[in-house]
């Protein structure tokens, strides 16, 4: 098969080739990745599960798809090996993926993404696109079976890929006297903040769902308390209507103000009064009917006088 030709003057192609060469010449025993010979924008990776976790004994394979404008825009990720943490063959939502372009930085690369991806496997999966929330027992079982998983594109098992990667690391360690001082790439602080933010959002969403479930349960029972009992103001019960004042000689009649029952805990003894309308109890349509009749009578009278 003829080797595909690429435009090496393209900044994107130069960046991809540089990252592929760097990962090849400075391998890690915990992860490896390389682009396909037929497509530089599709990479396949294999990584070990994070240590001291239910994934520690697992080897996981997946795909990375780079956008045409890489590294200005982030890549997308999907695992192909079942892990119990991510759905197989489904694009996952991460702070370093295309689902969160606002958090991506062009200075990051595939190696940074792989290191972050390993760490992200230990986070909570609830509320995450492409995430799975399974038990540790299920994840350990899948981890023990993951080494024999074979990629049809790479035509190798995860065990074979990692073994070759470890062999390259040993050869380089023998050639390089300073190999013992090799420093692994650390997760950028911005990515750690992104992980924390995503977990807080998922936690807040779960708490909101729990609160909504509680309110639904109260509604099902016919009552949702919105104000504490001690803050509710209740009117003083009355057993009889207040006596009507009788007019006496030399004293003007009442103005229509009637006292209302005082409220408890108001801190004042001033009675609350309301002004009664002189037309209280008369519907408005009666007034309109009277006015209309008067106007009709005047019109008829004028017509008789003019004839």
C-alpha positions in Angstrom: 0.0 0.0 0.0 1.4 3.4 -1.0 2.3 5.7 1.9 -0.2 8.6 2.1 1.2 12.0 1.3 0.6 14.9 3.7 1.1 18.6 3.4 4.1 19.0 5.8 3.8 22.8 5.5 0.5 22.7 7.3 0.9 23.8 11.0 -1.6 21.1 12.0 0.3 18.3 10.2 3.6 19.5 11.6 2.1 19.5 15.1 0.7 16.0 14.8 4.0 14.6 13.4 5.9 16.3 16.2 3.7 14.7 18.8 3.8 11.3 17.2 7.6 11.4 17.1 7.9 12.6 20.7 5.7 9.8 22.0 7.8 7.3 20.0 11.2 8.5 21.2 10.1 9.1 24.8 7.7 6.3 25.6 6.0 5.5 28.9 5.4 2.0 30.3 1.9 3.1 31.3 0.5 4.4 28.0 1.2 4.6 24.3 -0.5 6.2 21.3 0.2 6.7 17.6 -1.7 7.8 14.5 -2.9 5.5 11.8 -0.7 5.2 8.8 -3.7 6.0 6.6 -5.1 8.9 8.7 -2.9 11.2 10.8 -6.1 12.6 12.5 -7.1 9.2 14.0 -5.0 7.9 16.8 -5.2 4.6 18.7 -4.1 4.5 22.4 -3.5 1.8 25.0 -3.1 2.6 28.7 -2.9 1.0 32.1 -5.6 1.6 34.6 -4.8 4.1 37.4 -2.9 2.4 40.3 -4.6 1.7 43.6 -8.0 1.5 41.9 -10.4 -1.2 40.6 -8.9 -0.5 37.2 -5.3 -1.1 38.3 -4.9 -4.5 36.6 -6.6 -3.4 33.4 -5.3 -2.5 30.0 -7.7 -0.3 27.9 -7.7 0.6 24.2 -9.4 3.5 22.5 -9.5 6.0 19.7 -8.6 9.7 19.6 -9.9 11.8 16.7 -8.2 15.1 16.1 -10.2 18.0 14.4 -8.9 19.6 11.2 -8.0 22.7 13.2 -6.0 20.8 15.9 -4.5 22.0 18.2 -6.8 25.1 18.2 -9.7 22.8 19.0 -9.7 19.8 21.3 -9.8 16.1 20.2 -12.6 13.6 20.9 -12.1 10.3 22.8 -13.8 7.0 23.0 -12.8 3.7 24.7 -13.1 0.5 22.7 -12.2 -1.9 25.5 -15.1 -2.5 28.0 -14.0 -0.9 31.4 -17.2 -0.5 33.5 -16.4 3.2 33.6 -17.0 4.4 30.0 -19.4 3.1 27.4 -17.5 1.3 24.7 -17.4 2.9 21.3 -19.1 6.0 22.4 -17.6 9.5 22.6 -17.1 10.6 26.1 -17.4 14.0 27.8 -14.2 15.3 29.4 -12.6 18.7 30.2 -10.1 17.9 27.4 -12.6 16.8 24.8 -14.7 18.6 22.2 -17.6 18.8 24.6 -15.7 21.5 26.6 -13.8 23.5 24.0 -13.7 26.5 26.5 -11.3 24.6 28.8 -9.0 23.3 26.1 -5.5 24.9 25.6 -3.5 24.5 22.4 -0.4 23.9 24.5 -1.8 20.6 25.6 -1.3 17.5 23.4 -2.1 13.8 23.1 0.3 12.9 25.9 -1.3 15.3 28.3 -4.7 14.0 27.3 -3.6 10.4 28.0 -2.3 11.2 31.5 -5.5 13.1 32.3 -7.6 10.3 30.9 -6.0 7.7 33.2 -6.7 10.0 36.2 -10.2 10.7 35.1 -11.1 7.0 35.2 -11.3 7.2 39.0 -13.9 10.1 39.1 -17.6 9.7 39.6 -19.5 8.7 36.4 -22.9 10.0 37.4 -24.2 12.7 35.1 -21.4 12.3 32.6 -22.0 11.7 28.9 -20.7 8.2 28.0 -20.0 7.4 31.7 -21.0 4.1 33.4 -21.6 3.7 37.1 -20.8 0.1 37.9 -19.6 -1.8 40.9 -15.9 -2.3 41.8 -16.4 -6.1 41.3 -17.6 -5.6 37.7 -14.7 -3.2 37.0 -12.1 -5.7 38.4 -13.6 -8.5 36.4 -13.4 -6.4 33.2 -9.9 -5.3 34.1 -8.7 -9.0 34.4 -10.2 -9.7 30.9 -9.0 -6.5 29.2 -5.4 -7.7 28.4 -6.7 -10.2 25.9 -8.9 -7.7 24.1 -7.8 -7.3 20.5 -8.1 -4.2 18.3 -9.1 -5.2 14.7 -7.4 -2.1 13.3 -4.1 -2.6 15.2 -4.4 -6.4 14.9 -2.9 -6.7 18.4 -4.1 -7.4 21.9 -3.7 -4.9 24.7 -1.1 -7.2 26.3 1.0 -7.3 23.1 0.8 -3.5 22.7 1.9 -2.7 26.3 4.6 -5.4 26.2 6.1 -3.8 23.1 5.9 -0.4 24.8 7.7 -1.7 27.9 10.4 -3.2 25.8 11.1 0.1 24.1 11.3 1.8 27.5 13.8 -0.8 28.7 16.0 -0.3 25.6 16.0 3.5 26.1 16.8 3.1 29.8 19.8 1.0 28.9 21.0 3.6 26.3 20.3 6.6 28.5 22.3 6.9 31.7 19.9 9.5 33.0 16.8 7.4 32.4 16.3 7.1 36.1 15.6 10.8 36.3 12.9 10.7 33.7 9.9 12.8 34.7 6.4 11.8 33.7 4.0 14.4 32.5 1.7 15.7 35.2 -1.9 16.8 34.8 -2.1 20.6 34.3 -3.7 22.5 37.2 -6.4 23.7 34.8 -7.4 20.2 34.0 -7.5 19.3 37.7 -9.8 22.3 38.3 -11.9 21.1 35.3 -12.2 17.6 36.9 -13.3 19.2 40.2 -15.8 21.5 38.5 -17.3 18.6 36.7 -17.6 16.5 39.8 -19.2 19.4 41.7 -21.7 19.9 38.9 -22.6 16.2 39.0 -22.9 16.4 42.7 -25.1 19.5 42.6 -27.3 17.8 39.9 -27.7 14.7 42.1 -28.6 16.8 45.1 -31.1 18.7 43.0 -32.7 15.4 41.9 -32.9 14.2 45.5 -34.5 17.5 46.6 -37.0 17.2 43.7 -37.8 13.6 44.7 -38.5 14.7 48.3 -40.8 17.5 47.1 -42.6 15.0 44.8 -43.1 12.7 47.7 -44.6 15.5 49.8 -46.9 16.5 46.9 -48.1 12.9 46.7 -49.2 13.1 50.3 -51.0 16.4 49.6 -48.7 18.9 51.3 -45.4 20.7 50.6 -44.2 22.8 53.5 -42.8 26.1 52.3 -42.7 28.2 55.5 -41.7 26.9 59.0 -44.7 26.5 61.3 -43.3 29.0 63.9 -43.2 31.8 61.2 -46.8 31.5 60.1 -49.1 34.3 61.4 -52.6 33.3 62.3 -55.5 35.6 63.1 -57.0 35.6 66.6 -60.1 33.5 66.5 -63.3 35.5 67.1 -66.5 34.1 68.6 -68.9 37.0 68.0 -69.2 39.9 65.6 -68.2 43.3 67.1 -71.3 45.3 68.4 -72.6 48.0 66.0 -72.4 51.5 67.5 -75.8 53.2 67.9 -75.9 56.9 67.0 -76.7 59.2 69.9 -78.0 62.8 69.9 -75.2 65.3 69.1 -72.8 62.6 67.9 -72.3 62.2 64.1 -73.1 58.7 62.7 -70.2 56.2 62.1 -68.1 56.8 59.0 -68.2 53.2 57.8 -64.9 52.2 59.3 -65.0 48.8 61.0 -62.1 47.3 63.1 -60.4 44.1 61.8 -59.2 41.3 64.1 -55.7 42.0 65.3 -52.8 39.7 64.2 -50.7 37.8 66.6 -47.1 39.0 67.2 -47.4 42.2 65.2 -45.9 44.3 67.9 -48.6 47.0 67.7 -52.0 47.6 69.3 -53.2 50.0 66.6 -56.4 48.6 65.1 -56.4 48.1 61.3 -59.4 49.8 59.6 -60.8 49.8 56.2 -63.0 52.4 54.4 -66.3 51.1 53.2 -67.4 52.2 49.7 -70.8 54.1 49.6 -71.8 51.7 46.8 -70.5 48.6 48.5 -72.6 45.5 47.5 -74.0 47.1 44.2 -72.8 45.4 41.1 -71.2 47.8 38.5 -73.5 46.6 35.7 -76.5 48.2 37.5 -74.9 51.6 37.4 -74.1 51.2 33.7 -77.8 50.2 33.0 -79.1 53.2 34.9 -76.9 55.6 33.0 -77.9 54.0 29.6 -81.6 54.4 30.4 -81.2 58.1 31.3 -79.3 58.8 28.1 -82.1 57.0 26.1 -84.8 59.0 27.8 -83.0 62.3 27.1 -82.6 61.3 23.4 -86.3 60.5 23.1 -87.3 63.7 24.8 -85.2 65.8 22.4 -86.6 63.9 19.4 -90.2 64.7 20.5 -89.4 68.4 21.1 -87.8 68.8 17.7 -90.7 67.1 15.8 
